[in-house]
């Protein structure tokens, strides 16, 4: 009994899960795992705030569990909080599974209580067997190194102090200490994926090798150490390849990317958080010579552009134009891309801002009135597709007066006959 408790105490200390004597929110369902967790932390001197979530999914059993938890907390002198959820309604409204709705509801409540009580962490009762089952489930679904590492002892504000114990050790601890618990009959049914692993696959693996469970745990420990090395290497590679721009775009340089030992791993680390899946990443890599090729995920576009892969910005800066009319005698023309100067008497319409449209042409300054397709001009400027689409244009009626920040029109140039000048200044916000 004491040996099991010391094992958990050492695990908490070695993984820096809690400060000694800290207040901690414990999800207490009444099952053996959560009861053992609350019992252990209470006996180890932590201030336990037990939170019981009644999802009202199992009729009388749900009420039985609630009564058991309340009685147990009163007996142990542990702070007790209870919350009721209409889980089926929430799942229907949010268009998610009952299981996912219950998970989100309980963790939202845990975090609410954590904040209200100024607790240090949220403790949940996952143990060694749960972790082995998680690895097997992840294998069947398809996963990378991270998925093979299993659950972490600390993940944000959630801690798992019992990952060092097997289910057998937990049940033995409860028996030795005389701690009762309730059993959720659905955990004994071969109905869900995890229960299939627990009730069918794990016993089969142990019939092949009695040490299967422990060996899986050892493998996860090795993979967790390998994951640390992998993360460091990927972060270094990403820094070598990626360049965030002031306009919010992310540029990934193709040449440095292809020099990496695993370009697809770098792309996955950078682009997967934005919703790009593995098949898309493979397609991106095979399309690096196809400048102009577009990909999309979650409404965000990615462009192959010459020597870069460009991830579209979510928030491009906006341009404002400030205008004033000044006598020619007071004008000092600056060679500054933020300014443009027009002969006020040559302008014939209202000055407005818009972005490019198909077929736009203008007469670039210095070309003596010769017209040019705006798209060709922007290509000559080496702008990517996203920049072309968002290039601000100052319009004089239906005529382009200024490709803002790049070139003004010859049609409105200031010359020897100019009396009044419209000074336009572009500002970015």
C-alpha positions as CSV (number, residue, x, y, z in Angstrom):
1,X,0.0,0.0,0.0
2,X,2.7,2.5,1.0
3,X,4.8,1.3,-1.9
4,X,2.1,2.2,-4.4
5,X,1.6,5.6,-2.8
6,X,5.3,6.3,-2.9
7,X,5.4,5.3,-6.5
8,X,2.8,7.9,-7.3
9,X,4.5,10.5,-5.1
10,X,7.8,10.0,-7.0
11,X,6.0,10.1,-10.3
12,X,4.5,13.5,-9.4
13,X,7.8,14.8,-8.2
14,X,9.9,13.5,-11.2
15,X,7.5,14.9,-13.7
16,X,6.9,18.2,-11.8
17,X,3.1,17.7,-11.9
18,X,2.3,19.6,-8.6
19,X,3.9,21.6,-5.9
20,X,3.7,20.0,-2.5
21,X,0.4,20.6,-0.8
22,X,-1.1,22.3,-3.9
23,X,-4.8,22.6,-4.5
24,X,-5.9,20.4,-7.4
25,X,-9.2,19.8,-9.2
26,X,-10.0,16.1,-9.5
27,X,-12.5,14.7,-12.0
28,X,-14.3,12.2,-9.7
29,X,-16.8,9.9,-11.5
30,X,-16.9,7.4,-8.7
31,X,-15.2,4.7,-10.8
32,X,-12.1,2.9,-9.5
33,X,-9.6,5.1,-11.3
34,X,-10.9,8.4,-10.2
35,X,-11.5,7.2,-6.6
36,X,-7.9,5.9,-6.4
37,X,-6.7,9.3,-7.8
38,X,-8.6,11.4,-5.3
39,X,-7.7,9.0,-2.5
40,X,-4.0,9.1,-3.4
41,X,-3.7,12.9,-3.7
42,X,-5.7,13.4,-0.5
43,X,-3.4,11.0,1.4
44,X,-0.3,12.6,-0.1
45,X,-1.2,16.0,1.4
46,X,-2.8,17.7,-1.6
47,X,-5.9,19.8,-1.3
48,X,-8.4,18.0,-3.4
49,X,-11.4,19.8,-5.0
50,X,-13.6,16.9,-6.4
51,X,-15.8,17.7,-9.3
52,X,-18.5,15.2,-10.3
53,X,-20.2,15.6,-13.7
54,X,-23.7,14.0,-14.1
55,X,-24.3,13.6,-17.8
56,X,-27.7,11.9,-17.2
57,X,-27.0,9.3,-19.8
58,X,-27.5,6.1,-17.7
59,X,-30.7,6.7,-15.8
60,X,-30.6,5.4,-12.3
61,X,-26.9,4.5,-12.6
62,X,-26.1,8.2,-13.1
63,X,-27.9,9.2,-9.9
64,X,-26.3,6.3,-8.0
65,X,-22.8,7.5,-9.0
66,X,-23.7,11.1,-7.9
67,X,-24.8,9.9,-4.5
68,X,-21.8,7.7,-4.1
69,X,-19.3,10.6,-4.9
70,X,-21.1,13.0,-2.5
71,X,-21.0,10.5,0.3
72,X,-17.3,9.6,-0.4
73,X,-16.3,13.3,-0.3
74,X,-18.2,14.0,2.9
75,X,-16.6,10.9,4.5
76,X,-13.1,11.9,3.4
77,X,-13.5,15.6,4.2
78,X,-12.9,16.6,0.5
79,X,-14.4,19.6,-1.1
80,X,-17.2,18.5,-3.4
81,X,-18.7,20.2,-6.5
82,X,-21.4,18.7,-8.7
83,X,-22.7,19.8,-12.1
84,X,-25.6,18.5,-14.2
85,X,-25.6,18.4,-18.0
86,X,-28.2,17.7,-20.7
87,X,-25.6,16.0,-22.7
88,X,-27.8,14.6,-25.5
89,X,-29.2,18.1,-26.2
90,X,-25.8,19.7,-26.3
91,X,-24.5,16.9,-28.7
92,X,-27.4,17.5,-31.0
93,X,-27.1,21.3,-31.0
94,X,-23.3,21.1,-31.5
95,X,-23.6,18.3,-34.1
96,X,-21.1,16.1,-32.3
97,X,-21.0,12.7,-30.7
98,X,-22.3,12.1,-27.2
99,X,-18.8,11.1,-26.2
100,X,-17.2,14.3,-27.6
101,X,-19.9,16.5,-26.0
102,X,-19.4,14.9,-22.6
103,X,-15.7,15.4,-22.9
104,X,-15.9,19.1,-23.8
105,X,-18.6,19.7,-21.1
106,X,-16.5,18.1,-18.3
107,X,-13.3,19.8,-19.2
108,X,-15.0,23.2,-19.5
109,X,-16.4,22.6,-16.0
110,X,-13.0,21.5,-14.6
111,X,-11.4,24.7,-15.9
112,X,-14.2,26.8,-14.5
113,X,-13.7,25.3,-11.0
114,X,-9.9,25.5,-11.4
115,X,-10.2,29.2,-11.9
116,X,-12.8,29.7,-9.2
117,X,-10.7,27.8,-6.6
118,X,-7.3,29.1,-7.8
119,X,-6.2,25.4,-8.2
120,X,-2.9,24.5,-9.7
121,X,-4.0,21.8,-12.1
122,X,-6.8,19.4,-13.2
123,X,-6.0,15.8,-12.3
124,X,-7.6,12.9,-14.3
125,X,-7.4,9.2,-13.6
126,X,-5.8,7.8,-16.8
127,X,-3.4,5.0,-16.0
128,X,-0.8,2.7,-17.7
129,X,-3.4,0.4,-19.2
130,X,-5.3,3.4,-20.7
131,X,-2.1,4.6,-22.2
132,X,-1.3,1.2,-23.8
133,X,-4.9,1.2,-25.2
134,X,-4.4,4.7,-26.6
135,X,-1.3,3.7,-28.5
136,X,-3.1,0.7,-30.1
137,X,-6.1,2.8,-31.0
138,X,-3.8,5.5,-32.6
139,X,-2.0,2.7,-34.6
140,X,-5.3,1.5,-36.0
141,X,-6.3,5.1,-37.0
142,X,-2.9,6.0,-38.5
143,X,-0.6,8.3,-36.6
144,X,2.9,9.8,-36.4
145,X,5.5,9.8,-33.7
146,X,3.5,12.0,-31.5
147,X,0.5,9.7,-31.6
148,X,2.7,6.7,-30.6
149,X,3.9,8.6,-27.5
150,X,0.6,8.0,-25.8
151,X,-0.9,10.4,-23.2
152,X,1.4,12.8,-21.5
153,X,1.7,13.0,-17.7
154,X,1.2,16.8,-18.1
155,X,-0.6,18.5,-20.9
156,X,-1.3,22.1,-20.4
157,X,-3.4,22.4,-17.2
158,X,-4.2,18.6,-17.1
159,X,-2.1,16.2,-15.2
160,X,-2.2,12.4,-15.0
161,X,-0.6,11.2,-11.8
162,X,-1.6,7.6,-12.2
163,X,0.1,6.9,-15.5
164,X,2.7,5.0,-13.5
165,X,0.2,2.5,-12.2
166,X,-1.6,-0.4,-13.9
167,X,-5.2,-1.1,-13.6
168,X,-4.3,-4.1,-11.4
169,X,-2.3,-1.9,-9.1
170,X,-5.1,0.5,-8.7
171,X,-7.7,-2.2,-7.9
172,X,-5.2,-3.7,-5.4
173,X,-4.7,-0.3,-3.7
174,X,-8.4,0.2,-3.3
175,X,-8.9,-3.2,-1.9
176,X,-6.1,-2.9,0.6
177,X,-7.3,0.5,1.8
178,X,-11.0,-0.5,1.9
179,X,-12.0,2.1,-0.6
180,X,-15.3,1.3,-2.4
181,X,-16.2,2.5,-5.9
182,X,-18.9,2.2,-8.5
183,X,-18.8,0.4,-11.8
184,X,-20.1,1.8,-15.1
185,X,-21.7,-1.1,-16.8
186,X,-20.9,0.4,-20.3
187,X,-17.2,-0.2,-19.6
188,X,-17.9,-3.9,-19.4
189,X,-19.7,-3.9,-22.8
190,X,-17.8,-4.6,-26.0
191,X,-19.5,-1.6,-27.7
192,X,-16.9,1.1,-28.2
193,X,-13.4,1.0,-29.8
194,X,-11.5,1.5,-26.6
195,X,-13.5,-1.3,-24.9
196,X,-12.8,-3.6,-27.8
197,X,-9.1,-3.0,-27.3
198,X,-9.4,-3.4,-23.5
199,X,-11.6,-6.6,-23.5
200,X,-10.4,-8.4,-26.7
201,X,-7.1,-7.2,-28.1
202,X,-5.1,-6.7,-24.9
203,X,-5.9,-10.1,-23.5
204,X,-5.0,-11.6,-26.9
205,X,-1.6,-9.8,-26.9
206,X,-0.9,-10.9,-23.4
207,X,-1.7,-14.5,-24.4
208,X,1.2,-14.1,-26.9
209,X,3.5,-12.3,-24.5
210,X,2.6,-11.9,-20.8
211,X,4.7,-8.7,-20.7
212,X,2.9,-7.1,-23.6
213,X,1.3,-4.3,-21.5
214,X,4.6,-3.4,-19.8
215,X,6.5,-3.6,-23.1
216,X,4.1,-1.2,-24.8
217,X,4.6,1.2,-21.9
218,X,8.4,0.9,-22.2
219,X,8.1,1.6,-26.0
220,X,6.1,4.7,-25.3
221,X,8.7,5.9,-22.9
222,X,11.4,5.4,-25.6
223,X,9.3,7.2,-28.2
224,X,8.7,10.1,-25.9
225,X,12.4,10.6,-25.6
226,X,12.8,10.3,-29.4
227,X,10.0,12.8,-29.8
228,X,12.0,15.4,-27.8
229,X,14.9,15.0,-30.2
230,X,12.5,15.1,-33.2
231,X,10.8,18.3,-32.0
232,X,14.1,20.1,-31.6
233,X,15.3,19.0,-35.1
234,X,12.0,20.0,-36.7
235,X,12.1,23.4,-35.0
236,X,15.6,24.0,-36.3
237,X,14.6,22.9,-39.8
238,X,11.5,25.1,-39.8
239,X,13.6,28.1,-38.8
240,X,15.9,27.5,-41.7
241,X,13.0,27.2,-44.2
242,X,10.3,29.6,-43.0
243,X,10.1,33.4,-43.1
244,X,7.0,35.1,-41.7
245,X,6.3,38.4,-43.6
246,X,5.0,41.7,-42.3
247,X,1.8,41.3,-44.2
248,X,1.0,38.1,-42.3
249,X,2.0,35.6,-45.0
250,X,4.3,32.7,-44.3
251,X,7.0,32.0,-46.9
252,X,8.7,28.6,-47.0
253,X,11.8,28.6,-49.1
254,X,11.8,25.7,-51.4
255,X,15.6,25.1,-51.8
256,X,16.3,24.9,-48.0
257,X,13.2,22.8,-47.6
258,X,14.5,20.2,-50.1
259,X,17.9,20.1,-48.3
260,X,16.2,18.7,-45.2
261,X,16.4,15.0,-44.4
262,X,12.6,14.8,-44.4
263,X,10.9,17.7,-46.3
264,X,7.5,16.3,-45.7
265,X,8.1,16.2,-41.9
266,X,9.0,19.9,-42.0
267,X,5.9,20.7,-44.0
268,X,3.7,18.7,-41.7
269,X,5.0,20.6,-38.6
270,X,4.5,23.9,-40.3
271,X,1.2,23.3,-42.2
272,X,-0.7,20.6,-40.4
273,X,-1.8,23.1,-37.7
274,X,-3.6,25.0,-40.5
275,X,-5.5,22.0,-41.6
276,X,-3.4,20.6,-44.5
277,X,-3.5,16.8,-44.5
278,X,-0.8,14.3,-45.4
279,X,-2.1,13.7,-48.9
280,X,-2.1,17.5,-49.6
281,X,1.5,17.7,-48.2
282,X,2.6,15.0,-50.6
283,X,0.9,16.8,-53.5
284,X,2.6,20.1,-52.5
285,X,6.0,18.4,-52.6
286,X,5.3,16.9,-56.0
287,X,4.2,20.3,-57.4
288,X,7.1,22.5,-56.4
289,X,8.0,23.2,-60.0
290,X,4.5,24.3,-60.9
291,X,4.6,28.0,-60.0
292,X,1.0,29.3,-59.5
293,X,-0.4,26.0,-58.2
294,X,-2.9,26.6,-55.4
295,X,-4.0,24.4,-52.5
296,X,-6.6,25.1,-49.8
297,X,-7.4,23.9,-46.3
298,X,-10.0,25.3,-43.9
299,X,-10.6,28.3,-46.2
300,X,-6.9,29.2,-46.2
301,X,-4.9,29.1,-49.5
302,X,-1.3,28.0,-50.2
303,X,0.5,29.0,-53.3
304,X,3.6,27.6,-55.1
305,X,5.4,30.7,-56.3
306,X,8.8,30.5,-57.9
307,X,11.2,29.8,-55.1
308,X,8.7,29.8,-52.3
309,X,5.6,28.1,-50.9
310,X,3.4,30.9,-49.6
311,X,0.7,30.5,-47.0
312,X,-2.0,33.1,-47.4
313,X,-2.4,35.6,-44.5
314,X,-5.5,35.6,-42.4
315,X,-5.3,39.4,-41.8
316,X,-3.6,41.4,-44.6
317,X,-3.0,45.0,-43.7
318,X,-5.3,47.6,-45.2
319,X,-4.2,50.8,-47.1
320,X,-5.7,54.3,-46.6
321,X,-5.1,57.2,-48.9
322,X,-4.8,60.8,-47.6
323,X,-5.1,63.5,-50.3
324,X,-4.6,67.2,-50.4
325,X,-4.4,69.9,-53.1
326,X,-1.3,72.0,-53.0
327,X,-0.1,74.9,-55.2
328,X,2.9,73.8,-57.4
329,X,5.1,76.4,-55.6
330,X,4.7,74.6,-52.3
331,X,5.3,71.1,-53.6
332,X,8.5,69.2,-52.8
333,X,8.4,65.9,-54.7
334,X,9.9,63.0,-52.7
335,X,11.1,59.8,-54.1
336,X,9.1,57.8,-51.6
337,X,6.8,54.9,-52.6
338,X,4.2,56.1,-50.1
339,X,3.6,59.3,-52.0
340,X,2.2,60.0,-55.5
341,X,1.7,63.4,-57.2
342,X,-0.9,64.3,-59.8
343,X,-1.8,67.4,-61.8
344,X,-5.1,68.4,-60.2
345,X,-6.4,69.8,-63.5
346,X,-5.8,66.5,-65.4
347,X,-7.9,64.5,-62.9
348,X,-11.5,64.2,-64.1
349,X,-13.2,61.9,-61.6
350,X,-13.4,61.0,-57.9
351,X,-10.3,59.3,-56.5
352,X,-11.3,56.0,-55.0
353,X,-9.5,52.8,-53.9
354,X,-10.1,49.3,-55.3
355,X,-8.2,46.1,-56.1
356,X,-7.4,44.7,-59.6
357,X,-10.0,43.4,-62.0
358,X,-9.5,41.2,-65.0
359,X,-8.4,43.2,-68.1
360,X,-7.2,46.3,-66.1
361,X,-4.7,48.4,-68.1
362,X,-2.9,51.6,-67.3
363,X,-0.3,54.0,-68.7
364,X,2.8,53.6,-66.4
365,X,4.8,56.7,-65.6
366,X,7.8,56.9,-67.9
367,X,6.3,55.0,-70.8
368,X,5.0,58.2,-72.6
369,X,1.4,57.2,-72.5
370,X,1.8,53.6,-73.8
371,X,-0.6,51.3,-72.1
372,X,0.2,48.0,-70.4
373,X,-1.9,45.2,-68.8
374,X,-1.8,45.6,-65.1
375,X,-1.4,41.9,-64.7
376,X,1.8,42.0,-66.8
377,X,3.1,45.0,-64.8
378,X,2.5,43.2,-61.5
379,X,4.2,40.1,-62.8
380,X,7.2,42.2,-63.8
381,X,7.2,43.5,-60.2
382,X,7.6,39.8,-59.2
383,X,4.4,39.9,-57.1
384,X,2.9,36.6,-56.1
385,X,-0.8,35.8,-56.8
386,X,-1.9,36.9,-53.3
387,X,-0.1,40.2,-53.6
388,X,-1.6,40.8,-57.1
389,X,-5.1,40.1,-55.8
390,X,-4.7,42.6,-53.0
391,X,-2.7,45.3,-54.7
392,X,-4.4,48.6,-53.9
393,X,-5.2,50.9,-56.9
394,X,-6.1,54.5,-56.7
395,X,-8.7,55.1,-59.4
396,X,-9.6,58.4,-61.1
397,X,-13.0,57.4,-62.2
398,X,-12.4,54.2,-64.3
399,X,-8.8,54.9,-64.9
400,X,-5.9,53.8,-62.8
401,X,-4.1,56.8,-61.4
402,X,-1.7,55.0,-59.1
403,X,-0.7,51.4,-58.5
404,X,-0.2,52.2,-54.9
405,X,3.4,52.1,-53.7
406,X,4.7,51.0,-57.2
407,X,3.9,53.3,-60.1
408,X,1.7,56.3,-60.9
409,X,0.0,56.9,-64.3
410,X,1.6,59.0,-67.1
411,X,-1.8,60.5,-67.8
412,X,-1.8,62.6,-64.6
413,X,1.9,63.5,-64.3
414,X,3.1,66.8,-63.0
415,X,4.7,68.8,-65.8
416,X,5.8,72.4,-66.6
417,X,2.2,73.5,-67.0
418,X,1.0,72.2,-63.7
419,X,-0.5,74.8,-61.4
420,X,-2.1,72.6,-58.6
421,X,-0.9,69.3,-57.4
422,X,-2.9,66.5,-55.7
423,X,-0.5,64.9,-53.1
424,X,-1.6,61.4,-52.2
425,X,-0.1,59.6,-49.2
426,X,-0.6,55.9,-48.6
427,X,-0.7,54.6,-45.0
428,X,-0.9,51.0,-43.9
429,X,-2.9,49.8,-40.9
